[in-house]
Amino acid sequence: MKAVPTLPAAFLADGGERLPQPLRELRTARGRALQDMPLPTRKTENWKYSSRHLSFDEALAPALAEGMQVLEPAAVSGYRIAIRNGRVDLAASELPDQAGFRVTPFNELDVDRAQQLAERLDHALDTATTQLARLNTARLEDGVLVEVAAGTEVDRPLYVQVLTDAQQSGSVYPRVMLTMAERSTLTLVEQYEATDAQPYLVNAVTEADVGEGATLTYIRLALEPESVRHIGATGVRLAGGSRFESHCFGFGGTLRRHDLQVRFEAPGAQCLLNGVAVTQNSQHYDNHTVLEHIAANCTSEENYRCMAAGTSHSVFNGRIHIHRDAQKTSAQMNSKNLLLSPHAAIDTKPELEIYADDVKCGHGATIGQLDPESMFYLLSRGIDRAEARTLLSMGFINELVAQIPLEDVRAWIDERLAGFIQNNLIED
């Protein structure tokens, strides 16, 4: 019988020297617990499409050096925290000065706050389905703790810019922990950018506790070059009457994987999940979402769209779990997928698991190509074929782009999508 691959002993390498003691102890404990963790294979259901793209050669290499030579943070219209090669760079950051809103690097926490944080890390994610999320804790070097006090409406968005300049193979493990007290409001933008010098691994984890009546708008932009392997996990816990709105956009690479999990823990919580994945060449993108409807009278709406060209492969797996006490739940999921090449592949799997009898739930999934009648209409109006395909492809996604509440983010996405489609996805 073939042995199940596990993390080698070298995974317990030294690191995290700058972390406060409670976080260093948690890091060490996670590393020991994960030493014999079985790595995903094709027999691992949640990884059957992606396991062959997963390599830990970079993960076991030394952490990337702190110095950055090329990449600079993009200009933003809000507060900014810059994470360079896995460590917070305060010199490139613009921290908030608003009362009731605090952003603190993990390495600057005192022992008491670090202990409180250590007791909360890894609690918003189901490690049975995102087993690699705890790998992030085991390799932790730094992170960002975001705290919003009760009744605070943060006046500007917070941009977390994760910037990587890999001059050698290696890995980075960015971490964000967000706590929102009751009736607070925040818009959080995570932006992942990198140079294309060397292959490396990004394992990014974000956890958020959204308090009663609070509202979190979350925008995630995975914009690294093709050589990057990116494994990301986002876990959100919703209290009563809270709202979570998510907009996740990403371009394919050697491996892109994002797990998004939302737990409805008290009545009246709401969420909207929008996502877009675009792949070309031999790229791979794997989106997994899990909505755990535990409490009654909660609502969720989910819309994911994928475009695949070349010989690329895009995967969407969305699961809605309605627990026994989650009566009066309203949950809808829609997966729309567009093939721009006869050699590309898209796998979509919406799932409903319902144990309550008074609910309103539904899901749908489509996979298709550009509409021939729409193409004919545009061609008959004198629009050339390449421009017609660009217009139809952009139209497929723009409905979700238009829902992003920040103009500068919409402009970033529009610019990248237009160039990406026009230069790489137009195939006869």
VOGU-3710 file (C-alpha; in Angstrom, 3 decimals, decimal comma):
1> mkavptlpaa> 0,000/0,000/0,000  1,320/3,423/-0,958  2,116/5,604/2,058  0,060/8,759/2,547  2,340/11,795/2,125  2,871/13,922/5,239  4,773/17,058/6,149  8,436/16,198/6,778  10,194/16,806/10,088  11,892/19,840/8,571
11> fladggerlp> 8,561/21,576/8,911  9,381/22,189/12,584  12,090/24,641/11,556  12,834/27,580/13,805  10,985/30,846/13,249  8,612/33,361/14,732  11,293/34,822/17,011  9,652/38,260/17,020  6,217/36,993/18,017  4,999/37,510/21,605
21> qplrelrtar> 5,405/34,382/23,727  1,744/33,184/23,576  1,834/33,281/19,768  5,237/31,558/19,639  3,855/28,780/21,827  0,786/28,419/19,599  3,017/28,332/16,520  5,147/25,544/18,005  2,099/23,527/19,074  0,556/23,771/15,602
31> gralqdmplp> 3,806/22,666/13,983  4,028/19,582/16,168  0,375/18,707/15,580  0,779/19,058/11,831  3,995/17,079/11,486  2,065/13,903/10,723  -0,821/15,643/8,961  -1,738/13,794/5,753  -1,367/16,061/2,758  -4,243/16,299/0,265
41> trktenwkys> -4,310/13,751/-2,553  -6,772/13,005/-5,348  -8,610/10,799/-2,848  -9,222/13,857/-0,646  -12,665/14,944/-1,856  -12,159/18,678/-1,384  -8,794/18,526/-3,150  -9,372/15,983/-5,892  -9,004/18,574/-8,663  -6,150/20,530/-7,101
51> srhlsfdeal> -3,850/18,160/-5,209  -1,532/17,540/-8,164  -0,800/21,276/-8,314  0,145/21,425/-4,630  3,854/21,439/-3,794  5,508/22,066/-0,441  8,973/22,589/-1,865  8,499/26,326/-1,394  6,696/25,905/1,936  9,699/24,175/3,475
61> apalaegmqv> 12,181/26,657/2,073  13,324/29,533/4,293  10,899/32,396/4,756  11,422/35,136/2,200  13,803/37,941/3,084  12,342/41,139/4,480  13,872/43,441/1,869  11,872/44,312/-1,227  13,466/45,692/-4,339  10,668/46,243/-6,832
71> lepaavsgyr> 7,073/46,240/-5,712  5,558/49,303/-4,074  2,059/49,624/-2,592  -0,568/50,998/-4,947  -2,121/54,326/-4,056  -5,374/53,882/-2,154  -8,116/56,121/-0,821  -8,138/54,684/2,686  -6,047/53,403/5,559  -3,312/50,961/4,608
81> iairngrvdl> -1,345/48,183/6,248  1,465/46,782/4,078  2,706/43,214/4,509  6,003/42,746/2,670  7,328/39,213/2,280  5,099/38,052/5,118  5,940/40,768/7,659  4,157/44,000/8,477  5,988/47,064/7,120  4,902/50,031/9,230
91> aaselpdqag> 6,958/52,482/7,157  4,823/51,697/4,098  1,568/51,694/6,082  -0,932/54,385/6,985  -2,501/53,350/10,261  -5,879/54,695/11,380  -6,167/57,559/13,824  -9,929/57,241/14,282  -11,250/56,618/17,785  -12,666/53,121/18,204
101> frvtpfneld> -10,566/51,656/15,373  -7,222/49,992/16,054  -4,818/48,076/13,789  -1,871/46,319/15,473  0,850/44,026/14,058  1,062/40,715/15,917  4,723/41,394/16,719  3,779/44,569/18,630  1,123/43,044/20,899  1,768/42,912/24,618
111> vdraqqlaer> 1,593/39,533/26,338  -2,004/39,915/27,549  -3,395/40,871/24,143  -1,293/38,188/22,465  -2,741/35,585/24,841  -6,288/36,696/24,014  -5,474/36,492/20,307  -3,892/33,041/20,614  -7,104/31,753/22,197  -9,155/32,952/19,204
121> ldhaldtatt> -6,991/32,037/16,219  -8,203/29,123/14,048  -11,719/29,183/15,553  -13,584/30,633/12,541  -12,471/27,884/10,157  -13,516/24,256/9,977  -10,152/22,534/9,878  -11,730/19,341/8,571  -12,317/21,088/5,236  -9,487/23,655/5,354
131> qlarlntarl> -6,787/21,525/6,930  -4,046/23,666/5,449  -5,275/26,792/7,258  -3,488/25,711/10,446  -0,320/25,369/8,427  -0,444/29,172/8,361  -0,367/29,284/12,171  2,495/26,786/12,289  4,620/29,027/10,039  3,470/32,372/11,441
141> edgvlvevaa> 5,979/35,240/11,359  3,661/38,232/11,803  0,069/39,280/11,239  -2,482/42,048/11,637  -5,051/42,389/14,418  -7,929/44,703/13,442  -10,344/45,828/16,168  -13,471/47,957/15,708  -15,224/49,156/18,858  -18,976/49,145/19,454
151> gtevdrplyv> -20,913/51,684/17,403  -17,859/52,739/15,373  -18,380/53,433/11,668  -14,887/53,410/10,200  -14,687/56,476/7,981  -12,335/55,046/5,317  -11,691/51,550/3,926  -8,776/49,542/5,316  -6,485/48,128/2,610  -4,299/45,179/3,558
161> qvltdaqqsg> -1,704/45,037/0,784  0,217/41,760/0,737  3,306/42,377/-1,383  5,856/39,701/-2,239  9,221/40,113/-3,943  10,633/36,607/-4,250  14,323/36,681/-5,118  14,500/32,987/-4,203  11,973/30,187/-3,762  10,205/30,372/-0,445
171> svyprvmltm> 6,894/30,953/1,276  4,854/33,635/3,008  2,057/33,203/5,540  0,063/36,451/5,893  -2,549/36,486/8,648  -5,408/38,872/9,475  -7,651/38,676/12,548  -10,646/41,030/12,635  -12,952/41,681/15,574  -16,011/43,901/15,134
181> aerstltlve> -18,118/44,814/18,145  -21,861/45,420/17,959  -23,228/48,005/15,479  -19,796/48,707/13,965  -19,073/49,102/10,240  -15,917/48,421/8,207  -14,825/47,892/4,608  -11,735/45,654/4,356  -9,784/45,225/1,099  -7,133/42,502/0,780
191> qyeatdaqpy> -4,861/42,943/-2,218  -2,271/40,290/-3,133  0,470/41,456/-5,524  3,895/40,059/-6,394  6,856/40,170/-8,711  7,472/37,203/-10,986  11,086/36,513/-10,050  10,837/33,037/-8,488  8,097/30,488/-7,730  6,849/30,599/-4,169
201> lvnavteadv> 3,877/29,712/-1,977  1,382/32,086/-0,358  -0,741/30,582/2,423  -3,055/33,394/3,560  -5,655/33,213/6,332  -8,223/35,808/7,404  -10,663/35,354/10,278  -13,456/37,746/11,239  -15,854/37,881/14,178  -18,730/40,195/13,213
211> gegatltyir> -20,687/41,381/16,239  -24,407/41,916/16,701  -25,788/44,394/14,174  -22,324/45,019/12,659  -21,601/45,230/8,916  -18,427/43,984/7,209  -17,739/44,538/3,511  -14,842/42,312/2,422  -13,041/42,620/-0,920  -10,335/40,109/-1,857
221> lalepesvrh> -8,112/40,608/-4,917  -5,691/37,780/-5,807  -3,566/39,430/-8,488  -0,210/37,609/-8,282  1,582/36,373/-11,423  1,196/32,886/-12,814  4,204/31,323/-11,071  2,713/31,828/-7,594  0,925/29,053/-5,718  -1,732/30,739/-3,576
231> igatgvrlag> -3,737/28,905/-0,914  -6,145/31,170/0,938  -8,798/30,681/3,598  -11,330/33,164/4,977  -13,533/32,333/7,958  -16,362/34,575/9,200  -18,625/34,216/12,243  -21,838/36,251/12,187  -23,714/37,348/15,303  -27,397/38,265/15,361
241> gsrfeshcfg> -28,520/40,926/12,899  -25,046/41,302/11,389  -24,242/41,527/7,677  -21,280/40,229/5,688  -20,744/41,204/2,056  -17,901/39,552/0,146  -16,420/40,316/-3,283  -13,605/37,906/-4,263  -11,776/38,365/-7,567  -8,801/36,357/-8,769
251> fggtlrrhdl> -6,710/35,447/-11,786  -5,381/31,947/-12,292  -1,890/30,630/-11,697  -0,007/27,383/-11,199  -2,402/26,940/-8,280  -5,044/29,254/-6,865  -7,241/27,961/-4,067  -9,608/29,935/-1,818  -11,835/28,519/0,916  -14,536/30,872/2,209
261> qvrfeapgaq> -16,576/29,760/5,216  -19,396/31,683/6,897  -21,148/30,643/10,122  -24,571/32,109/10,957  -24,478/31,815/14,740  -27,506/33,932/15,748  -30,854/34,915/14,157  -31,152/37,669/11,593  -27,658/37,491/10,083  -27,240/38,124/6,346
271> cllngvavtq> -24,528/37,584/3,777  -23,841/38,226/0,103  -21,000/36,321/-1,580  -19,862/37,407/-5,046  -16,842/35,853/-6,739  -15,044/35,883/-10,093  -12,219/33,612/-11,304  -10,438/34,031/-14,655  -7,955/31,470/-16,006  -5,849/31,020/-19,154
281> nsqhydnhtv> -2,965/28,898/-20,490  -2,606/25,894/-18,139  -3,662/27,791/-15,023  -5,788/26,388/-12,216  -8,299/28,077/-9,892  -10,299/26,306/-7,172  -13,009/28,141/-5,187  -14,700/26,406/-2,239  -17,441/28,043/-0,172  -19,289/26,703/2,874
291> lehiaancts> -22,280/28,437/4,475  -23,204/27,015/7,872  -26,756/28,174/8,641  -26,946/27,316/12,343  -29,478/29,922/13,536  -32,996/30,741/12,342  -34,172/33,662/10,194  -30,905/34,185/8,334  -30,424/34,905/4,626  -27,620/34,250/2,157
301> eenyrcmaag> -27,099/34,949/-1,533  -24,141/33,575/-3,474  -23,049/34,371/-7,043  -19,842/32,970/-8,550  -18,682/33,315/-12,158  -15,719/31,640/-13,837  -14,111/32,175/-17,246  -11,604/29,644/-18,577  -9,440/29,781/-21,711  -6,470/27,886/-23,139
311> tshsvfngri> -6,064/24,544/-21,373  -6,884/26,004/-17,967  -9,114/24,473/-15,315  -11,543/26,294/-13,016  -13,374/24,678/-10,097  -16,272/25,903/-7,972  -17,651/23,912/-5,044  -20,339/25,665/-3,014  -22,029/24,046/-0,016  -24,989/25,353/1,973
321> hihrdaqkts> -25,661/23,475/5,210  -29,020/24,216/6,851  -28,945/22,945/10,448  -31,995/21,580/12,239  -32,727/24,788/14,188  -32,214/27,100/11,203  -35,908/27,524/10,404  -37,019/30,405/8,143  -33,671/30,348/6,345  -33,488/31,853/2,859
331> aqmnsknlll> -30,425/30,705/0,890  -29,706/30,978/-2,835  -26,589/29,954/-4,768  -25,788/30,507/-8,444  -22,714/29,362/-10,372  -22,303/30,614/-13,963  -19,335/29,541/-16,054  -18,006/30,571/-19,455  -15,660/28,457/-21,590  -13,579/30,536/-24,010
341> sphaaidtkp> -11,644/27,572/-25,398  -12,594/24,022/-26,417  -9,575/22,788/-24,451  -10,425/24,468/-21,136  -12,364/22,720/-18,362  -14,740/23,893/-15,649  -16,097/21,762/-12,812  -18,931/23,187/-10,731  -20,643/21,491/-7,816  -23,352/23,329/-5,856
351> eleiyaddvk> -24,538/21,447/-2,759  -27,544/21,829/-0,463  -27,753/19,902/2,807  -31,025/20,703/4,580  -32,213/19,466/7,981  -34,913/22,101/8,639  -38,380/21,922/7,088  -39,370/25,615/6,884  -36,779/27,092/4,537  -36,523/28,694/1,107
361> cghgatigql> -33,399/27,436/-0,636  -32,225/26,918/-4,188  -29,156/26,570/-6,349  -28,270/26,607/-10,020  -25,229/26,002/-12,199  -24,547/26,583/-15,901  -21,531/26,019/-18,151  -21,585/27,446/-21,656  -19,836/29,380/-24,398  -20,363/32,835/-25,845
371> dpesmfylls> -23,851/33,134/-27,294  -23,673/32,756/-31,127  -26,700/35,014/-31,628  -25,129/37,776/-29,570  -21,886/37,368/-31,515  -23,777/37,557/-34,818  -25,597/40,699/-33,674  -22,370/42,498/-32,781  -20,592/41,372/-35,953  -23,524/42,552/-38,060
381> rgidraeart> -23,146/46,005/-36,483  -19,571/46,295/-37,761  -17,786/45,270/-34,558  -14,797/43,033/-35,257  -14,661/39,544/-33,800  -12,026/40,213/-31,134  -13,853/43,262/-29,795  -17,168/41,395/-29,845  -15,726/38,560/-27,752  -14,228/41,102/-25,364
391> llsmgfinel> -17,557/42,907/-24,943  -19,472/39,692/-24,288  -16,836/38,362/-21,893  -16,743/41,617/-19,941  -20,530/41,692/-19,857  -20,537/38,228/-18,299  -18,588/39,550/-15,307  -19,496/43,237/-15,089  -22,738/42,574/-13,223  -20,663/41,446/-10,238
401> vaqipledvr> -17,930/44,074/-10,672  -20,570/46,819/-10,573  -21,631/45,725/-7,081  -18,234/46,554/-5,549  -18,766/49,686/-3,431  -15,291/51,226/-4,018  -14,614/53,090/-7,251  -10,829/52,620/-7,200  -11,201/48,851/-6,769  -13,697/48,673/-9,634
411> awiderlagf> -11,210/50,564/-11,805  -8,376/48,150/-10,910  -10,513/45,154/-11,810  -11,911/46,671/-15,013  -8,424/47,534/-16,238  -6,989/44,107/-15,494  -9,970/42,225/-16,866  -10,032/44,206/-20,098  -6,338/43,667/-20,740  -6,491/40,045/-19,657
421> iqnnlied> -9,409/39,235/-21,930  -8,179/41,222/-24,908  -4,596/39,967/-24,802  -5,023/36,394/-23,610  -8,549/35,075/-23,835  -9,645/35,910/-27,347  -9,624/32,618/-29,255  -11,328/31,643/-32,477
//
